[in-house]
Amino acid sequence: TELIQAVNIDMNPSATSTDIARRTVIHYGYEFNYKTRSVDLEKPLPLMPDKLRMVCSRLRNESISSEEPDQITLNVYRPGQGIAPHVDTHSAFEDPLISLSLMSDTIMDFRHPDGQEVSVFLPRRSLAVLSGASRYGWTHGIRERKSDVVDGEIRPRGTRVSLTLRKVKSAVLQYCMPFD
């Protein structure tokens, strides 16, 4: 509850907010540009709330991440909303990708290019760490639906807040075209 209050989803002057695919997205640290699939290291965002800084420090202190995350994407998923299967951008962020689920449970679906599919139940207040093959070799997404079936029980979805915590790469990888 304190963390949700600290980020003040409705209006936070120290973050940028966009409405992507019908969900609210707020960036902290650096804004992720969905069109270029990158961050601008020259344009850090204003201050990150102290509670979020504490989460980032804790991830490093407890060896969940070797470096302290400096970019957070907060997504607000209302019942019926999801996110298409995807692999987070390789060039902008270090490994791992860390996701903290707050307020409501959900099921995240993972798909491998060879056809394997795995559904993972993410209870509220859970932490998912995607590293190595789970980060780069599998897509992850959340189906658009208003309930999930967990252990044979139908569980209605509530509003879920997801914090995706990442470390921005210190140098943006640039792709060069060979010239004759």
N, C-alpha and C positions, 0 to 999 in steps of 0.2 A: 504494500500500500504506500509506504514512504517513497519508494522508487517511482511509482506511477505519479504521485503528487509532485515529485521533484522535476519530472520532465514536463508536467503541465501540458498535456497533449493538445488542449484547445488553442492555446496561444502561448508560444514560447519565443521571446525575442532573441534568444541565443542559439536559434536553430533555423533551418530553412524547411519549409513544408510544401509539399506538392501533392496533387491528387493523381495517382497513377493507378490505372486499371480499377478505379472506383475505391481505392483504399488510400488512407492518409499515410504519407511517408514523411518523416522528419530526419534530417541529417545533423550529426554533431561531429565536430572535429574538422572534417572536410566534406564537401558536398560531392556525392557521386553523380556524374552526368550520365544519364541513361542513354543519351544519343551517341556520345563518343565512347561510352563504357570506360570512363577514366575519372580521375580526380585532378584538380589543379593544385599542385603543391604550393603555388605562389598565393593562393587565396584561402588560407585557413578561415574557418567560421569563428564567430565570437565565442566566448567562454562556454565550456561544457559544464552542465550542472555538477556540483560537488558529488552528489550521490552516484552519478555515472562514472566520474573519475575514480571513486572508491571501488566500483565494480571492476574497472579496468586494472587497477592496482592489485586487487585481490586475485584476478586471473593470472597475473604474472607471479605474485607472491606464492600462490599455491601450485605453481608449475603447470598450469593448464595451458599457458602460452609462454613461449620463451621471451617474447617482447610484449610490452604493454600496448594493448590496442589504442589507436588514436583516431579511429573513425567508427562511428556508430550510425547504423541506419535503423530507425524505429519505424515499424509498420504497425498499423492498426487494422486488424481484420475483424469485420463485423460478421455475424452469422450469415453464411451463404457465400462469403468471399474466400478467395484462395489466391494462389500464385502458380503460374504455369511452370512445368518442369524446366529447370535451367541449371547451368553450372556457373557459379559466380566468377566474375572476370579474373583471369589469371594475371594479366599484366599490371593491374592496379594494386593488388593486395598480396601480402605474404600468406603463408600457410601457418596456422590453421584459420578456419572460419568458425566463429563461435556464435551460437544462437541461444538466447535466453527467452523462454516462453513465460509470459505473465498473464494472469487474470482468467484464462480458460485453456482447456485441453484441446488438442488437435491430433490428427494423424498426418505425418509427413511421408510421402511416397518417394522412394528411391528407385531409379531405373539405370541399368547398365546397358551399354551398347549391344551386348550379346543377348539381350532379352530378359535377363533376370530382373525381377521386381521384388522389392521389400517394402512393407509398410511399417512405420515405427510410430508407436504411440508416444506423444510428447505431453505429459501432464503439465498443468500450470506449475510454475516455479522450477521447471526442469532446464538443464543446460545440455545442449547438443554441441559436440565438437567434431567438425568435419576436417579431416587432415589426410594428406596423401591420396590414396585411391578414392576414399569417400568424398573428398573435396573435388578432385580433378577428373575422376573416371566415371562417376555416377551423376545423373541429374537428380535434383530434389525439387519437390513441389508440394503444394497442398491443394487438393481438389475443392472445387466450389460446391459446397453443400452445407446444409443447416444442422446436420447431425453426423456423428460417426458411430460405428459399431465397434465396441471394445469388449472382448471376452463374451460375445453374444448379447451384450446389453447395448441398447440404443442410448447414446449420450448426446443431448442437444448441445450445440456449440453456443458459447456466449461470445462477447467481444474479447478478442485476444490481442495482446500487445506482444510483439516480437522485437527483441533487441539483437541486431546482428552486429557483432563486434569484430573489427578487423584492424590489422596493422597495414598502413599504407606503405608501399614500396618506396624506398628513398629516392629512387630514380625512375622516372616514367620511361617504360620501354617504348622506343619509337621504331616504326617499321620504315625502312628505306627501300626505295625502288632503285634497282641498278640502272645506271645510265650508260649509254654507248660512248 
